[in-house]
Amino acid sequence: MNKRTEEGKALTQFILEIFQINGELLAAGNSITKPFGLTSARWQVMGAIDLVEQPLTVAQIARRMGLTRQGVQRIVNDLKQLDMVTLLDNRDHKRAPLIAITAAGKTVMAKIDQAQIAWVNQLSEGLNERTIHQALNLLKKTRTQLEQDH
């Protein structure tokens, strides 16, 4: 029978903490976005487009955010109904339109950004920037390893 190494035990605890913090982050995101008629999931999809400042396909958004294509498609449909995104013709793939944020969507994203700034600044009080960067590096290394394993 295999036994976890000390590193394996520590990483298991790290992973379990990520699962717990994910739920807390989704709840916090829902609180931040609710006044603007969005959810964490909708904000995440819009953020994927906003970060690269160019339209993306549903599949591209899904890959960048680690989500399923079907889940992103459902969210894009909801966002389109809310006039937060629009579908553009994709000359490279007729059946995969490009998703772009509308002017209304940009306005909402700017307001959410301001709310997130206030929230994250308060959350980071008492935390050490160096420690945060070390944790970020560990997360990136773990993600990279997971991507290589797939």
Number of C-alpha atoms within 10 A of each C-alpha: 2 4 7 10 9 9 9 11 12 12 15 13 12 14 14 12 11 13 11 11 12 12 11 12 12 14 14 15 20 18 15 22 23 13 12 13 11 22 18 18 17 19 21 18 23 23 17 18 20 18 8 9 11 12 21 22 21 22 17 18 23 19 12 11 14 9 16 13 16 12 13 23 17 13 20 22 14 15 21 18 11 14 14 22 24 20 18 14 12 15 10 9 10 9 10 16 18 22 24 23 24 16 13 13 21 16 14 18 21 12 16 19 15 11 14 16 12 10 14 10 9 10 10 11 8 7 9 9 10 9 10 12 11 11 12 12 12 14 15 12 12 14 12 11 11 10 9 8 7 5
